[in-house]
Structure formats: C-alpha cells, structure tokens
Amino acid sequence: MKKFTLVLGFTLIALVALAAAGLPYWFGMEAEKTYAAMLEQLSGSSGLQFTGKKYQRGWLSSTAETVIRHPQLPIELTAQHRISHGPLPLDRLLQGDWNLTPVQARIVSRISLNAAGMQNAPSLPPLSAETTFRLNGDGAMHAEMPPLKTGGAKGGTIDWRGMSADMTFDRAWRKIRLDALMPSLTVTAPDQGEMSLSKLSLHSDTQEGFAGYSFGDASLNVAQLEFGNTAGRVSLKGFALSSTARPAGDNVSLVIRYTLDEAQVAEERFGPGQLVIEARNLDAAALMKFKNVVDALTRGNLPPAQAGMIVAGKAMELIAELSKKAPEVEITRLSFKTREGEISGKGKFVLDGRKHDIARNPMQMLMAFAGDFELAIPAAVLKRLLTPQIRQDIAAYRQSGALTADDVAHLGPEAMAEIVDRVFPQYLARNDFTRLLVEENGVYKLKLIIRQGQLLINGKPWHVPA
C-alpha cells in the first residue's frame, strides 16, 4: 500500500510538472492568436495598416515583427516584439523580474521609424512599449519615447522632450481608454523664427455602442503655443478641445467645446474665448457606414483624385441619409473677450429631409435646410479693427502729396481717434462684411436667417456683392 501511494505521488508530481512545463507553450499559442487579433483590430480602427511579417514561437517566449504603414504617406514603422508567455513569464523571472501576477502574455516592443521616402525627415528615437494581456483577455499598454535634440534643415533646431502614453482595453477592443502627454516641443528656423509647444495632453475614454459607433469623451489640451518672430509673435495659452458623444436611441448626440484662456499678438492681448457646438439626431448607422467606406478607400490604391470624387459622392449620400432624422447643429455659446468688449453669438441650423427626397434631387437640400444665427460686436472693437486700414490710407495720402509732413506730424492719438470716429461709418459701408451690420445701442449686430432656400441678413434678402 505504501509503495502504491508512493508511486501515485510521483505520478501526480510528474503530471503536475508536465502540465507546468506545457502551460507556457499553450499560453504561447494563445498569445499568437491574441497578437493576430490585435493587428486586425488596430488596422480596422486606426487608419493605419498593421502587417505581421514574421512570428517565431518558442516555449517560454516568442518574437514577432510588425510593419506599420499609412496608405497615403511614405512613412513606415517597424515594431520588434518579444512576447513572454504566461501564466508566469518565466523568461523574465530568469532575468530578475519578479512580477508574479499571472498573465496571458507580456509584450515588450521597440518601434522605429523608417522615412526613407521623405526628404529631411528627422531621425527620431525608437518608441518603447510594454503591453500586458491579462488572463481574461483585457490588457494595458505603457509607451514612451525619449527626448530628442538635433539640428534641423537649413540650420534650424528641434528640441523635443519626449512623450508617454498609457492605454487600457477590454478583450474585444470595444472599451478603450488612452492618456498621452508630451511635455514640450521647440522648433527653430532661421527664416521663420521659433515655434514652441508645451504640455500637450490627450485623453480618450470610449466604448463601442449601437452600430459600432464609439461613444464617450475625448479631449486635447495645450498649455501654450507660440510661433513667429519677435516682431510678429503669436501666443496662445490654455487651449482646449473636448468632445462628448452620447447615445440617444439609435442616434448620436455630440457636444464639441473649444476654449482659449488668452491670445497675444505682438503686444495685444485677447481672451478668454469659448465656442460650444451641439449636434443632435445624428444617425449612428449612417455615420459608421460612411466611415467604413472612407477607411476602405484609404487602404486602397486608387489615385487621390478618383478617391476624392468617390468620397464626395458618398458624402452626399450620407447627408441625404442623415436628413431623414432632421439633424440639428446649435451654437449654444460663442464668446471672445477683448479689452474693448465681448464678441458674442449663437445660432441653430436644421436639415429636415423628412419631406424632401435629397438623395434623388440634391437641390431639395436648399428647401430642407433652415436656421438662424446672431453675432454681436461692440463698436469699439470694429473701430480698432478698422484703424490699421485708416492709417494705411493716411500714409497713402502722405505719399501722394495730399497730406504734408507737417499734417502727419500733428496726427497725435487724440487727432487720430477723432479721424477714426469721423470716417468710421464710411469704412463700415465699404467693407463687404461690416456693411451688413446694424447698430443697436453701441453694438453692431448681424442676424442671419435661412428659410425655404432664401438667405436674409437683418431681415433683408442677401445678394452676392458684385
């Protein structure tokens, strides 16, 4: 009996040992399936082509190579992968990595840029990434690119402080969260001055819903963007773009927000500014159908002109399809502050094709489209905008002899302000845009209405200026 028990014990130990030895190989086969599914998913959703060139599966680990291309650009990325098999990455344990969390696989990638077809392309450092696939198929990725400082074309310089990104995803790649950060980028060119970008961050949190449409939130934030030379320096601070997509039955409700804390042009400061746009009753199935067509054309080899004509035709089909649900776009907030006052506006537009066959007769779109828009600009802002033109005209009078040097010398700030006030109505009437404005209590307004194919500006039919 003892002998039988001993034999049974050794047999069980042997079976466990064999199973333990075979598990990494089995996980290696599963990792290869996951790797292939990942390439297919990325190719279908990113607009890039992910092609697996080779895959060599081992017992504890495997190696693979992926080529990443954009269909319309002469850029090629090559990714070299080392895939550690689960449930415990024994090859990494042997190298001193004692992370014992059971996983399906861990992939360490090194992605390099090959831009042989692009002249003067910068030599970027490789991007390193580590992707972990959990036992349930969910995953997470962390990627980093080191800083770069190098000389650019014609004596310019590039100073890039690197970037980092984190992404999580579920087994089916339907729920994806992405956060990326680039600390700063400075590019100098001897003939154009310097461009600098600081603290650019990207966030996206989406989940696939009805008809395959990705609902959720996304945002882009830039702490500061500066460009130009010393004389004409432009600076933008606190720029943010965000979007929110929510399901409404089988439709999409979309909100897009633009905000800017401050803009500076030379010595002039403007801001803050805000623009909020809401879109409603957007057919999710129609949008995804159009996206799939465009993606297929992008991956194809059609000449750009031919592909553009096809996209234009499909866009008209999309508009006709969307119009069946009377989509609407509303500007709920338009505000831009200056030291002379606030420029503000609002508006709403609807494309109601429920009683018009736009697909058969695109001209019916004129009857289906309706909306209104209001814009208000303080008089002081308009005067400030027109003052440079007035000064140019005064300089022209000086050169033509209509004004003497003594006349120009006496044009101080008070005299110039008096001239601007006196000629302001004339300059308003001469400009194709400002001549449409109507003054109300020191504020110039424009009210635009579109109905039944007719455009009214401040209650009067608008005609194209000769």
ZIDADA-V797036 format. One line per field, one symbol per residue. burial: + if it has 24 or more other C-alpha atoms within 12 Angstrom, else -. A space follows every 10 residues. Layout:
burial->???
This chain:
burial->---------- ---------- --++++++++ ++-++--++- -++++-++++ ++--+-+-++ +++++++++- +----+++++ ++++++++++ ++-------- --++++++++ ++++------ -+-+-+++++ ++++--++++ +++++--+-- -------+++ ++++++++++ --++++++++ ++++++++-- ---+++++++ ++++++++-- -+++++++++ ++++++++-- ---+++++++ +++++++--- ++++++++++ ++++-----+ ++++++++++ ++++++++-+ +-+++-+++- ---------- +--+--++++ ++++++++++ ++++++++-- ++++++++++ +++--+-++- ----++++++ ++++++++++ ++++-++--+ +--+------ ---------- -----+---+ ---+--++-- ---+-+++-- ---+++++++ ----+-+--- ------
